[in-house]
Amino acid sequence: MLAALLAGSLTTAAAVLVPSDAQASVSIAVAFDALVKDADSVGVATPLESKCVWEDGRIYTYTRLKVEQGVAGELGTGAEGWVRTMGGVVGKIGQMVDGEPVFTTGKSSLLFMRKFKASGTWEVSARAQGQYPVLVDETLKTRKVIRSAAVGVLFPPRVTAEAVTGADLKTQSVGATQAATDPAKPLRLAGEVIHDRPLDEVARDIASSWKKLHPPPAPSDTKK
């Protein structure tokens, strides 16, 4: 899973959550196709409310989102869902997790989301790399998307000789998988493809890639 491959740093505060002076998270940059493939739904969503809870010794935040514009996958325009992120504040205890998506009530983002277990809850694919805040370009009078400021430091995917031959795909980053399976094809990193572009153009690119990476299931064989 992307979450296991894109682990970031965790900073825990023993009092009310305050800005951390720890270094930002360090992750492997995710490929655009890998991000699209990992998601179960992509859309522009706006946070409505959030709540923080303790789970397995950590604090998690659950944010209720409303989809303003469905792009691909299960959550269409008008749908609502809860998204789970690491960190938050419960009482006087706070936990800050670098590299996680950051939601602000009323502020829309383009989100790549995947199902979390079977609870009907969602997670953001590739953590903050799967969130792109939506801004209004005053010059062009149109909406555009930008990288999340919470992404942190990104390193390019590393492709080893074993990965290129297919012998070590399971140990490579998801970003390297595309290059390993098709070394001649330039690797398109998600941030480079999406950042600072009109939302409508990005949505069309995602929808096009989605059709290739999420083919409909083959009809079941009814022959006896």
Kinemage of the C-alpha trace (Angstrom):
@kinemage 1
@onewidth
@group {chain A} dominant
@subgroup {mainchain}
@vectorlist {calphas} color= white
{ca met a 1} P 0.000 0.000 0.000
{ca leu a 2} L 1.086 3.568 -0.595
{ca ala a 3} L 0.839 4.422 3.093
{ca ala a 4} L 3.456 1.839 4.001
{ca leu a 5} L 5.807 3.043 1.287
{ca leu a 6} L 5.392 6.739 1.984
{ca ala a 7} L 5.899 6.859 5.737
{ca gly a 8} L 6.612 10.276 7.232
{ca ser a 9} L 7.841 11.518 10.562
{ca leu a 10} L 5.665 11.597 13.690
{ca thr a 11} L 5.924 14.308 16.331
{ca thr a 12} L 3.910 13.911 19.528
{ca ala a 13} L 3.146 16.852 21.807
{ca ala a 14} L 2.411 16.213 25.460
{ca ala a 15} L 0.272 19.311 25.804
{ca val a 16} L -2.042 21.363 23.637
{ca leu a 17} L -0.964 21.059 20.013
{ca val a 18} L 1.586 23.709 19.090
{ca pro a 19} L 3.693 24.292 15.957
{ca ser a 20} L 6.552 21.820 15.767
{ca asp a 21} L 10.149 22.786 15.096
{ca ala a 22} L 10.914 19.255 13.900
{ca gln a 23} L 12.023 18.698 10.344
{ca ala a 24} L 9.345 18.182 7.708
{ca ser a 25} L 8.446 14.689 6.572
{ca val a 26} L 10.587 12.968 3.967
{ca ser a 27} L 8.842 10.784 1.378
{ca ile a 28} L 9.331 9.239 -2.023
{ca ala a 29} L 7.564 11.206 -4.761
{ca val a 30} L 4.602 9.256 -6.082
{ca ala a 31} L 4.009 8.762 -9.803
{ca phe a 32} L 0.825 10.190 -11.299
{ca asp a 33} L -0.378 6.844 -12.643
{ca ala a 34} L 0.400 5.127 -9.337
{ca leu a 35} L -1.647 7.732 -7.463
{ca val a 36} L -4.599 7.329 -9.820
{ca lys a 37} L -4.423 3.540 -9.635
{ca asp a 38} L -4.245 3.449 -5.833
{ca ala a 39} L -7.360 5.608 -5.397
{ca asp a 40} L -10.901 4.278 -5.215
{ca ser a 41} L -12.331 7.733 -5.786
{ca val a 42} L -11.105 11.158 -6.922
{ca gly a 43} L -12.997 14.399 -6.505
{ca val a 44} L -13.084 17.976 -5.303
{ca ala a 45} L -14.333 17.912 -1.713
{ca thr a 46} L -14.964 20.436 1.045
{ca pro a 47} L -14.596 19.680 4.791
{ca leu a 48} L -17.790 20.176 6.795
{ca glu a 49} L -16.767 19.076 10.293
{ca ser a 50} L -14.154 17.006 12.104
{ca lys a 51} L -13.678 15.033 15.294
{ca cys a 52} L -10.583 13.577 16.979
{ca val a 53} L -10.437 10.226 18.764
{ca trp a 54} L -7.926 7.875 20.369
{ca glu a 55} L -7.274 4.644 18.457
{ca asp a 56} L -4.594 2.091 19.370
{ca gly a 57} L -2.635 4.625 21.424
{ca arg a 58} L -2.688 7.357 18.756
{ca ile a 59} L -4.943 10.272 17.918
{ca tyr a 60} L -6.775 10.236 14.601
{ca thr a 61} L -8.959 12.915 13.044
{ca tyr a 62} L -12.119 12.055 11.157
{ca thr a 63} L -13.275 14.766 8.750
{ca arg a 64} L -16.668 14.754 7.062
{ca leu a 65} L -16.358 15.901 3.459
{ca lys a 66} L -18.878 16.797 0.792
{ca val a 67} L -17.932 16.140 -2.827
{ca glu a 68} L -18.458 19.265 -4.928
{ca gln a 69} L -17.245 17.672 -8.141
{ca gly a 70} L -16.816 13.981 -8.712
{ca val a 71} L -13.918 13.237 -11.043
{ca ala a 72} L -13.636 9.446 -11.021
{ca gly a 73} L -14.572 6.465 -8.888
{ca glu a 74} L -17.272 5.795 -6.344
{ca leu a 75} L -17.971 9.189 -4.744
{ca gly a 76} L -19.920 11.332 -7.154
{ca thr a 77} L -20.973 14.966 -6.947
{ca gly a 78} L -23.055 15.596 -3.825
{ca ala a 79} L -21.827 12.521 -1.948
{ca glu a 80} L -20.470 12.747 1.596
{ca gly a 81} L -17.909 10.660 3.422
{ca trp a 82} L -15.565 10.543 6.396
{ca val a 83} L -11.802 10.718 5.818
{ca arg a 84} L -9.361 9.452 8.462
{ca thr a 85} L -5.994 11.183 9.014
{ca met a 86} L -3.293 10.740 11.658
{ca gly a 87} L -2.912 13.391 14.349
{ca gly a 88} L -5.218 15.796 16.124
{ca val a 89} L -6.136 17.049 19.595
{ca val a 90} L -8.145 15.258 22.268
{ca gly a 91} L -8.533 17.268 25.472
{ca lys a 92} L -5.108 18.638 26.367
{ca ile a 93} L -3.192 16.053 24.364
{ca gly a 94} L -2.186 16.708 20.782
{ca gln a 95} L -0.285 14.771 18.147
{ca met a 96} L 1.170 16.364 15.027
{ca val a 97} L 2.052 14.107 12.093
{ca asp a 98} L 4.151 15.663 9.352
{ca gly a 99} L 3.228 14.688 5.826
{ca glu a 100} L -0.472 14.142 6.529
{ca pro a 101} L -3.264 15.931 4.622
{ca val a 102} L -4.499 19.096 6.303
{ca phe a 103} L -8.199 19.948 6.143
{ca thr a 104} L -9.695 23.358 6.880
{ca thr a 105} L -13.461 23.712 7.126
{ca gly a 106} L -14.819 25.304 3.970
{ca lys a 107} L -11.554 24.994 1.989
{ca ser a 108} L -11.835 22.698 -1.025
{ca ser a 109} L -9.212 20.232 -2.231
{ca leu a 110} L -8.819 17.792 -5.070
{ca leu a 111} L -8.469 14.476 -3.252
{ca phe a 112} L -7.326 11.012 -4.239
{ca met a 113} L -9.078 8.722 -1.758
{ca arg a 114} L -9.082 5.017 -1.042
{ca lys a 115} L -11.310 2.929 1.167
{ca phe a 116} L -10.171 2.362 4.734
{ca lys a 117} L -10.934 -1.240 5.646
{ca ala a 118} L -14.669 -1.978 5.389
{ca ser a 119} L -16.006 0.741 7.644
{ca gly a 120} L -17.156 3.155 4.953
{ca thr a 121} L -14.341 5.504 5.965
{ca trp a 122} L -11.735 6.789 3.528
{ca glu a 123} L -8.039 7.669 3.588
{ca val a 124} L -6.102 10.000 1.309
{ca ser a 125} L -3.841 8.057 -1.049
{ca ala a 126} L -0.139 8.844 -0.588
{ca arg a 127} L -1.011 11.033 2.403
{ca ala a 128} L -0.449 14.744 1.628
{ca gln a 129} L 0.674 13.885 -1.905
{ca gly a 130} L -2.933 12.914 -2.598
{ca gln a 131} L -4.323 16.330 -1.611
{ca tyr a 132} L -4.263 19.374 -3.902
{ca pro a 133} L -5.871 22.551 -2.508
{ca val a 134} L -8.132 24.395 -4.938
{ca leu a 135} L -7.488 28.094 -5.478
{ca val a 136} L -9.100 30.739 -7.683
{ca asp a 137} L -6.780 32.205 -10.302
{ca glu a 138} L -7.872 35.837 -10.320
{ca thr a 139} L -6.116 36.527 -13.622
{ca leu a 140} L -7.781 33.727 -15.559
{ca lys a 141} L -10.940 33.718 -13.429
{ca thr a 142} L -10.770 29.961 -13.114
{ca arg a 143} L -9.963 27.398 -10.449
{ca lys a 144} L -6.564 25.755 -10.263
{ca val a 145} L -4.926 23.177 -8.016
{ca ile a 146} L -1.594 23.330 -6.221
{ca arg a 147} L 0.555 21.007 -4.115
{ca ser a 148} L -0.281 20.747 -0.450
{ca ala a 149} L 2.113 22.666 1.801
{ca ala a 150} L 2.098 19.623 4.093
{ca val a 151} L 3.872 17.361 1.595
{ca gly a 152} L 7.331 17.993 3.021
{ca val a 153} L 10.556 16.930 1.325
{ca leu a 154} L 10.214 14.609 -1.659
{ca phe a 155} L 12.924 12.442 -3.158
{ca pro a 156} L 12.671 11.010 -6.676
{ca pro a 157} L 11.874 7.319 -6.984
{ca arg a 158} L 14.900 5.044 -7.102
{ca val a 159} L 14.903 2.362 -9.760
{ca thr a 160} L 17.370 -0.478 -9.291
{ca ala a 161} L 18.554 -2.963 -11.872
{ca glu a 162} L 16.490 -5.618 -10.105
{ca ala a 163} L 13.384 -3.471 -10.402
{ca val a 164} L 13.902 -2.915 -14.122
{ca thr a 165} L 14.112 -6.677 -14.689
{ca gly a 166} L 11.035 -7.202 -12.541
{ca ala a 167} L 12.919 -9.174 -9.895
{ca asp a 168} L 12.428 -6.735 -7.051
{ca leu a 169} L 9.175 -4.878 -7.714
{ca lys a 170} L 7.712 -5.555 -4.269
{ca thr a 171} L 10.525 -3.692 -2.521
{ca gln a 172} L 10.451 -0.629 -4.775
{ca ser a 173} L 8.517 2.562 -4.284
{ca val a 174} L 5.241 2.904 -6.141
{ca gly a 175} L 6.854 5.669 -8.131
{ca ala a 176} L 9.496 3.284 -9.400
{ca thr a 177} L 6.980 0.642 -10.441
{ca gln a 178} L 5.975 2.477 -13.604
{ca ala a 179} L 9.575 2.936 -14.673
{ca ala a 180} L 10.373 -0.671 -13.840
{ca thr a 181} L 7.550 -2.080 -15.926
{ca asp a 182} L 8.166 0.294 -18.838
{ca pro a 183} L 11.729 1.727 -18.590
{ca ala a 184} L 11.407 3.563 -21.907
{ca lys a 185} L 8.396 5.557 -20.724
{ca pro a 186} L 9.234 8.811 -18.897
{ca leu a 187} L 8.097 8.742 -15.286
{ca arg a 188} L 5.413 11.353 -14.624
{ca leu a 189} L 5.392 12.426 -10.998
{ca ala a 190} L 1.997 13.419 -9.617
{ca gly a 191} L 3.157 16.775 -8.302
{ca glu a 192} L 4.632 17.737 -11.659
{ca val a 193} L 1.534 16.682 -13.595
{ca ile a 194} L -1.022 18.336 -11.308
{ca his a 195} L 0.561 21.358 -9.582
{ca asp a 196} L -0.454 24.869 -10.653
{ca arg a 197} L -2.810 23.780 -13.429
{ca pro a 198} L -6.475 24.572 -14.106
{ca leu a 199} L -8.740 22.178 -12.241
{ca asp a 200} L -10.774 21.257 -15.320
{ca glu a 201} L -7.636 20.246 -17.251
{ca val a 202} L -6.371 18.135 -14.366
{ca ala a 203} L -9.791 16.483 -13.981
{ca arg a 204} L -9.753 15.487 -17.658
{ca asp a 205} L -6.257 13.986 -17.319
{ca ile a 206} L -7.309 12.014 -14.247
{ca ala a 207} L -10.478 10.726 -15.909
{ca ser a 208} L -8.475 9.629 -18.955
{ca ser a 209} L -5.879 7.782 -16.863
{ca trp a 210} L -8.615 6.285 -14.670
{ca lys a 211} L -10.175 4.485 -17.639
{ca lys a 212} L -6.845 2.851 -18.449
{ca leu a 213} L -5.881 1.990 -14.870
{ca his a 214} L -9.332 0.970 -13.577
{ca pro a 215} L -10.757 -1.170 -16.369
{ca pro a 216} L -14.268 -2.529 -15.768
{ca pro a 217} L -14.337 -6.075 -14.426
{ca ala a 218} L -14.487 -8.756 -17.062
{ca pro a 219} L -17.923 -10.362 -17.405
{ca ser a 220} L -18.171 -13.597 -15.501
{ca asp a 221} L -18.000 -16.789 -17.486
{ca thr a 222} L -21.534 -18.147 -17.514
{ca lys a 223} L -20.695 -21.170 -19.635
{ca lys a 224} L -21.055 -24.509 -17.925
